[in-house]
Amino acid sequence: MKQKPYRLFIYYLLILIRGFFNLFSYGVGVRVGRFLGRVIFYLLGKERKKTIDNLKLAFGAQKTDREIYLIARAVFENYGMITAETQLIHKI
């Protein structure tokens, strides 16, 4: 089976991410992951919009636009923290 070039790129990107997070202790690494999740929230407008739209669908009129926005940002922060945790699990 022929390998697609983007898969190789993703593989090396994951190795780079693991090496980056290994520079930190577990606690610092998780905080860095949270920060990076917030940065990605602001950089990836299309994904941010999809997340906000899905949250509006899920919550309807129960939440204000501001609350939806804050929840969406927390979702990205959580993804960043989870990414860091999976790379630092051996340090627990």
TORPA-4810 file (N, C-alpha, C, O; in nm, 3 decimals):
<nodes>
NODE_1_0.084_-0.117_0.000_0.000_0.000_0.000_0.089_0.124_0.000_0.185_0.133_0.076_M
NODE_2_0.055_0.219_-0.086_0.132_0.342_-0.096_0.096_0.435_0.020_-0.021_0.457_0.050_K
NODE_3_0.201_0.489_0.084_0.178_0.578_0.197_0.155_0.721_0.150_0.222_0.769_0.059_Q
NODE_4_0.060_0.788_0.214_0.030_0.926_0.177_0.129_1.018_0.249_0.160_0.995_0.366_K
NODE_5_0.179_1.121_0.180_0.281_1.209_0.237_0.238_1.277_0.367_0.321_1.298_0.455_P
NODE_6_0.111_1.313_0.380_0.068_1.383_0.500_0.076_1.293_0.623_0.094_1.342_0.735_Y
NODE_7_0.064_1.162_0.604_0.075_1.070_0.718_0.217_1.070_0.773_0.237_1.065_0.894_R
NODE_8_0.314_1.076_0.687_0.453_1.084_0.730_0.478_1.217_0.802_0.547_1.221_0.903_L
NODE_9_0.420_1.323_0.749_0.431_1.454_0.814_0.371_1.449_0.954_0.432_1.499_1.049_F
NODE_10_0.252_1.390_0.969_0.187_1.380_1.099_0.271_1.296_1.195_0.283_1.330_1.313_I
NODE_11_0.328_1.188_1.146_0.413_1.103_1.228_0.530_1.182_1.286_0.556_1.176_1.406_Y
NODE_12_0.601_1.256_1.201_0.715_1.334_1.249_0.672_1.451_1.336_0.744_1.490_1.428_Y
NODE_13_0.556_1.505_1.308_0.503_1.612_1.392_0.475_1.560_1.533_0.504_1.628_1.632_L
NODE_14_0.419_1.441_1.543_0.393_1.383_1.675_0.522_1.353_1.750_0.528_1.371_1.872_L
NODE_15_0.624_1.309_1.680_0.754_1.287_1.745_0.810_1.419_1.797_0.863_1.425_1.907_I
NODE_16_0.797_1.523_1.717_0.843_1.656_1.758_0.765_1.705_1.880_0.824_1.761_1.972_L
NODE_17_0.635_1.685_1.881_0.552_1.727_1.994_0.593_1.652_2.120_0.605_1.712_2.227_I
NODE_18_0.615_1.523_2.108_0.656_1.444_2.226_0.789_1.495_2.279_0.805_1.511_2.400_R
NODE_19_0.884_1.520_2.191_1.014_1.573_2.234_0.999_1.708_2.301_1.067_1.737_2.400_G
NODE_20_0.911_1.792_2.248_0.888_1.924_2.307_0.834_1.911_2.449_0.886_1.975_2.541_F
NODE_21_0.731_1.828_2.467_0.672_1.815_2.600_0.766_1.746_2.699_0.755_1.769_2.819_F
NODE_22_0.856_1.663_2.651_0.950_1.597_2.740_1.052_1.693_2.800_1.125_1.656_2.892_N
NODE_23_1.057_1.815_2.750_1.145_1.915_2.809_1.093_1.964_2.944_1.167_2.026_3.021_L
NODE_24_0.967_1.936_2.974_0.903_1.990_3.093_0.869_1.881_3.193_0.861_1.763_3.159_F
NODE_25_0.850_1.923_3.318_0.793_1.830_3.416_0.646_1.812_3.382_0.593_1.882_3.296_S
NODE_26_0.582_1.718_3.448_0.443_1.689_3.418_0.354_1.813_3.437_0.278_1.849_3.348_Y
NODE_27_0.364_1.877_3.552_0.279_1.992_3.583_0.300_2.108_3.488_0.203_2.168_3.441_G
NODE_28_0.424_2.138_3.459_0.455_2.248_3.366_0.408_2.211_3.226_0.353_2.295_3.155_V
NODE_29_0.430_2.088_3.187_0.390_2.043_3.054_0.240_2.055_3.031_0.196_2.093_2.923_G
NODE_30_0.162_2.022_3.133_0.016_2.032_3.121_-0.025_2.178_3.109_-0.115_2.211_3.032_V
NODE_31_0.040_2.266_3.184_0.008_2.410_3.172_0.048_2.463_3.034_-0.024_2.545_2.977_R
NODE_32_0.161_2.417_2.982_0.202_2.457_2.847_0.100_2.406_2.745_0.064_2.478_2.651_V
NODE_33_0.054_2.283_2.762_-0.047_2.227_2.673_-0.175_2.308_2.675_-0.237_2.330_2.571_G
NODE_34_-0.215_2.352_2.793_-0.336_2.435_2.805_-0.317_2.567_2.730_-0.406_2.612_2.659_R
NODE_35_-0.201_2.627_2.749_-0.170_2.752_2.680_-0.173_2.733_2.528_-0.230_2.814_2.456_F
NODE_36_-0.111_2.626_2.481_-0.109_2.599_2.337_-0.249_2.572_2.283_-0.281_2.611_2.170_L
NODE_37_-0.333_2.507_2.363_-0.472_2.486_2.323_-0.544_2.618_2.304_-0.623_2.634_2.211_G
NODE_38_-0.517_2.714_2.393_-0.580_2.846_2.380_-0.528_2.918_2.256_-0.605_2.983_2.186_R
NODE_39_-0.398_2.907_2.229_-0.341_2.969_2.110_-0.405_2.911_1.984_-0.441_2.985_1.892_V
NODE_40_-0.420_2.780_1.981_-0.482_2.715_1.866_-0.627_2.758_1.850_-0.676_2.770_1.738_I
NODE_41_-0.696_2.781_1.961_-0.834_2.830_1.956_-0.841_2.960_1.876_-0.931_2.978_1.795_F
NODE_42_-0.746_3.049_1.898_-0.747_3.176_1.827_-0.695_3.164_1.684_-0.735_3.242_1.597_Y
NODE_43_-0.608_3.068_1.658_-0.549_3.054_1.524_-0.640_2.981_1.426_-0.644_3.015_1.307_L
NODE_44_-0.712_2.882_1.473_-0.793_2.798_1.383_-0.938_2.845_1.384_-1.024_2.785_1.449_L
NODE_45_-0.964_2.951_1.311_-1.097_3.011_1.309_-1.206_2.918_1.261_-1.317_2.920_1.314_G
NODE_46_-1.177_2.838_1.161_-1.277_2.746_1.108_-1.316_2.642_1.214_-1.435_2.614_1.232_K
NODE_47_-1.219_2.587_1.282_-1.247_2.488_1.387_-1.316_2.554_1.506_-1.405_2.495_1.567_E
NODE_48_-1.276_2.676_1.538_-1.340_2.750_1.647_-1.488_2.770_1.616_-1.574_2.749_1.701_R
NODE_49_-1.517_2.811_1.492_-1.656_2.835_1.452_-1.737_2.707_1.458_-1.852_2.708_1.504_K
NODE_50_-1.680_2.595_1.412_-1.750_2.467_1.417_-1.783_2.429_1.562_-1.892_2.382_1.592_K
NODE_51_-1.686_2.450_1.650_-1.707_2.416_1.791_-1.818_2.503_1.851_-1.905_2.453_1.921_T
NODE_52_-1.813_2.632_1.823_-1.915_2.723_1.875_-2.052_2.688_1.819_-2.151_2.687_1.893_I
NODE_53_-2.060_2.658_1.691_-2.188_2.620_1.629_-2.243_2.493_1.692_-2.363_2.484_1.720_D
NODE_54_-2.158_2.395_1.716_-2.202_2.270_1.778_-2.250_2.292_1.921_-2.348_2.232_1.965_N
NODE_55_-2.180_2.379_1.994_-2.222_2.408_2.131_-2.356_2.483_2.132_-2.439_2.460_2.220_L
NODE_56_-2.376_2.571_2.036_-2.505_2.641_2.026_-2.616_2.541_1.998_-2.727_2.552_2.051_K
NODE_57_-2.586_2.444_1.914_-2.684_2.339_1.884_-2.715_2.258_2.010_-2.831_2.225_2.037_L
NODE_58_-2.612_2.225_2.085_-2.628_2.142_2.204_-2.701_2.215_2.316_-2.788_2.158_2.382_A
NODE_59_-2.667_2.341_2.339_-2.723_2.415_2.452_-2.845_2.498_2.417_-2.921_2.536_2.505_F
NODE_60_-2.864_2.527_2.290_-2.979_2.607_2.250_-2.980_2.742_2.320_-2.882_2.815_2.317_G
NODE_61_-3.093_2.773_2.382_-3.108_2.902_2.450_-3.066_2.897_2.597_-3.083_2.996_2.669_A
NODE_62_-3.012_2.784_2.642_-2.971_2.770_2.782_-2.849_2.855_2.817_-2.832_2.896_2.932_Q
NODE_63_-2.765_2.882_2.720_-2.640_2.956_2.743_-2.637_3.080_2.655_-2.690_3.081_2.544_K
NODE_64_-2.573_3.184_2.707_-2.554_3.306_2.628_-2.440_3.283_2.529_-2.365_3.186_2.540_T
NODE_65_-2.428_3.375_2.433_-2.317_3.366_2.337_-2.183_3.372_2.408_-2.089_3.303_2.369_D
NODE_66_-2.173_3.454_2.510_-2.048_3.466_2.587_-2.014_3.335_2.657_-1.899_3.292_2.656_R
NODE_67_-2.114_3.271_2.717_-2.091_3.143_2.784_-2.048_3.036_2.684_-1.959_2.956_2.712_E
NODE_68_-2.112_3.035_2.568_-2.075_2.939_2.462_-1.931_2.962_2.420_-1.854_2.866_2.404_I
NODE_69_-1.893_3.087_2.402_-1.757_3.122_2.362_-1.656_3.072_2.466_-1.553_3.013_2.430_Y
NODE_70_-1.685_3.094_2.593_-1.593_3.051_2.699_-1.585_2.899_2.707_-1.477_2.844_2.732_L
NODE_71_-1.696_2.831_2.686_-1.694_2.684_2.685_-1.610_2.634_2.567_-1.530_2.541_2.582_I
NODE_72_-1.628_2.695_2.451_-1.551_2.654_2.332_-1.401_2.673_2.357_-1.321_2.586_2.321_A
NODE_73_-1.364_2.784_2.417_-1.222_2.808_2.447_-1.170_2.703_2.546_-1.058_2.655_2.532_R
NODE_74_-1.253_2.667_2.644_-1.213_2.564_2.741_-1.197_2.428_2.674_-1.113_2.348_2.716_A
NODE_75_-1.277_2.402_2.571_-1.264_2.276_2.497_-1.125_2.266_2.434_-1.058_2.163_2.445_V
NODE_76_-1.081_2.374_2.370_-0.949_2.374_2.307_-0.838_2.365_2.412_-0.739_2.296_2.392_F
NODE_77_-0.855_2.434_2.524_-0.757_2.425_2.632_-0.748_2.282_2.683_-0.639_2.232_2.710_E
NODE_78_-0.863_2.217_2.695_-0.865_2.079_2.743_-0.795_1.986_2.644_-0.722_1.895_2.685_N
NODE_79_-0.817_2.008_2.515_-0.745_1.927_2.415_-0.594_1.945_2.428_-0.519_1.848_2.417_Y
NODE_80_-0.550_2.067_2.451_-0.408_2.092_2.471_-0.354_2.020_2.592_-0.245_1.962_2.589_G
NODE_81_-0.431_2.023_2.701_-0.388_1.954_2.823_-0.384_1.803_2.803_-0.292_1.737_2.851_M
NODE_82_-0.483_1.750_2.734_-0.487_1.605_2.708_-0.368_1.564_2.622_-0.306_1.460_2.645_I
NODE_83_-0.336_1.646_2.522_-0.220_1.617_2.437_-0.093_1.611_2.522_-0.011_1.521_2.506_T
NODE_84_-0.077_1.708_2.610_0.041_1.710_2.697_0.042_1.589_2.789_0.146_1.525_2.806_A
NODE_85_-0.072_1.557_2.848_-0.078_1.444_2.940_-0.043_1.313_2.873_0.027_1.231_2.931_E
NODE_86_-0.091_1.294_2.750_-0.060_1.168_2.682_0.090_1.158_2.651_0.145_1.048_2.647_T
NODE_87_0.156_1.271_2.628_0.298_1.269_2.600_0.383_1.259_2.728_0.499_1.219_2.722_Q
NODE_88_0.324_1.295_2.841_0.400_1.299_2.968_0.357_1.190_3.066_0.400_1.191_3.181_L
NODE_89_0.274_1.098_3.023_0.220_0.996_3.114_0.331_0.917_3.182_0.314_0.873_3.296_I
NODE_90_0.442_0.900_3.116_0.552_0.822_3.174_0.619_0.897_3.289_0.699_0.837_3.362_H
NODE_91_0.589_1.026_3.308_0.650_1.103_3.416_0.565_1.103_3.544_0.607_1.158_3.646_K
NODE_92_0.448_1.042_3.537_0.361_1.038_3.657_0.417_0.937_3.756_0.360_0.918_3.863_I
</nodes>
